[in-house]
Amino acid sequence: MAAPVSLPAAQEGSALIRVRSVSKFYGGAKVLDEVSMDVRSGEVRCIIGPSGSGKSTLLRCLNALTGFDSGAIVVGDTRVGYTERDGRLLPWTPRQAAAFRSRVGLVSQHVNLFSHRTVIENVIEGPKHILGVPAREARERAAELLARVGLSDKHDSYPIQLSGGQQQRAAIARALAMQPHVILFDEATSALDPELVGEVLAVIRQLAAEGMTMVLVTHEMRFAAEVADRVAMLDRGRLIEDGTARQVFSAPRSARTAEFLSSHLDPGGSRAARSA
Ligand SMILES: Nc1ncnc2c1ncn2[C@@H]1O[C@H](COP(=O)(O)OP(=O)(O)OP(=O)(O)O)[C@@H](O)[C@H]1O
């Protein structure tokens, strides 16, 4: 890999991701407003908040899919978006950004598997071509990962032949194949029929139990309450709540969070509740 981007493993319990005073504008609108937070190694961090509050934008900043206007994000010892040289910050080239993204998995609502490749080829592609893993080893590892997400019988299927839940699980296997230090989930279950949500959440739960560092943007409050170590709430681009899942769900500090949670945990009012 030619691009000078490294993501060394952080010490257990230390901050793997540090977000410091990040602001971002779209046109004149400030969509992230001085956001600061840490994600520790091995932590499951959920980001919640109303529609349009900036959750996806924050995730895209973490993954260098989009830039930000001020502040800093550090993943491991890599300053996202910039290389420091002679005391100056040089913006990444597209190639550097792509190299970084390959080690920070993103699984989003809209699965983007290669439609003309089989499931196993989708999982093999990145390790073989980006990490330079020998073909046989990449295939063996892909088979292991597909077993882990319950898709051992789908190696030779094409994405179109899979259900939405199976496609999401294949996308998770593909992200894991890059041996990421962190996986970001952007509403990974929100496009799925309720009966398929559970199978994807089960895989996320299993990864959490294995100690994978994950940042999840989710509208599934019950799942967030169950799986998250820490929860952050965004409201109009501002981080208004940041605490352990227990603290945020049982005793939120802000009235706005309490109001948001009560409307989303109300049995008639949330998808999570409806599909529970
Ligand atoms: N590419 C873009 N160009 C202009 N505005 C954008 C763009 N992407 C997002 N926005 C705006 O930024 C704000 C935050 O959007 P974002 O998608 O991050 O919110 P969100 O909290 O993830 O919402 P949702 O829960 O509905 O997915 C919104 O007002 C949105 O319209």
The ligand as an SDF file (V2000), in Angstrom:
LIG
                    3D

 31 33  0  0  0  0  0  0  0  0999 V2000
  -24.3490   16.6670    0.7160 N   0  0  0  0  0  0  0  0  0  0  0  0
  -25.0820   17.5480    1.3830 C   0  0  0  0  0  0  0  0  0  0  0  0
  -25.3020   18.7850    0.9060 N   0  0  0  0  0  0  0  0  0  0  0  0
  -26.0120   19.7040    1.5870 C   0  0  0  0  0  0  0  0  0  0  0  0
  -26.5840   19.4610    2.7910 N   0  0  0  0  0  0  0  0  0  0  0  0
  -26.4100   18.2420    3.3160 C   0  0  0  0  0  0  0  0  0  0  0  0
  -25.6750   17.2090    2.6580 C   0  0  0  0  0  0  0  0  0  0  0  0
  -25.6680   16.1240    3.4280 N   0  0  0  0  0  0  0  0  0  0  0  0
  -26.3910   16.4110    4.5240 C   0  0  0  0  0  0  0  0  0  0  0  0
  -26.8370   17.7000    4.4670 N   0  0  0  0  0  0  0  0  0  0  0  0
  -27.6350   18.3840    5.4900 C   0  0  0  0  0  0  0  0  0  0  0  0
  -26.9250   18.2910    6.7060 O   0  0  0  0  0  0  0  0  0  0  0  0
  -27.8130   18.1040    7.7920 C   0  0  0  0  0  0  0  0  0  0  0  0
  -27.4220   16.8590    8.5540 C   0  0  0  0  0  0  0  0  0  0  0  0
  -27.6720   15.7280    7.7280 O   0  0  0  0  0  0  0  0  0  0  0  0
  -27.3360   14.2410    8.2080 P   0  0  0  0  0  0  0  0  0  0  0  0
  -27.6590   13.3240    7.0840 O   0  0  0  0  0  0  0  0  0  0  0  0
  -25.9630   14.2000    8.7550 O   0  0  0  0  0  0  0  0  0  0  0  0
  -28.3800   14.0680    9.4000 O   0  0  0  0  0  0  0  0  0  0  0  0
  -28.8380   12.7390   10.1620 P   0  0  0  0  0  0  0  0  0  0  0  0
  -28.9040   13.0830   11.5920 O   0  0  0  0  0  0  0  0  0  0  0  0
  -27.9650   11.6000    9.7730 O   0  0  0  0  0  0  0  0  0  0  0  0
  -30.3050   12.5320    9.5890 O   0  0  0  0  0  0  0  0  0  0  0  0
  -31.1660   11.1910    9.3720 P   0  0  0  0  0  0  0  0  0  0  0  0
  -31.4220   10.6090   10.7330 O   0  0  0  0  0  0  0  0  0  0  0  0
  -32.4260   11.6840    8.7390 O   0  0  0  0  0  0  0  0  0  0  0  0
  -30.3670   10.2950    8.4720 O   0  0  0  0  0  0  0  0  0  0  0  0
  -29.2220   18.0330    7.2080 C   0  0  0  0  0  0  0  0  0  0  0  0
  -29.8130   19.2980    7.3360 O   0  0  0  0  0  0  0  0  0  0  0  0
  -28.9710   17.7010    5.7630 C   0  0  0  0  0  0  0  0  0  0  0  0
  -29.9820   18.2230    4.9450 O   0  0  0  0  0  0  0  0  0  0  0  0
  1  2  1  0
  2  3  1  0
  2  7  2  0
  3  4  2  0
  4  5  1  0
  5  6  2  0
  6  7  1  0
  6 10  1  0
  7  8  1  0
  8  9  2  0
  9 10  1  0
 10 11  1  0
 11 12  1  0
 11 30  1  0
 12 13  1  0
 13 14  1  0
 13 28  1  0
 14 15  1  0
 15 16  1  0
 16 17  2  0
 16 18  1  0
 16 19  1  0
 19 20  1  0
 20 21  2  0
 20 22  1  0
 20 23  1  0
 23 24  1  0
 24 25  2  0
 24 26  1  0
 24 27  1  0
 28 29  1  0
 28 30  1  0
 30 31  1  0
M  END
$$$$
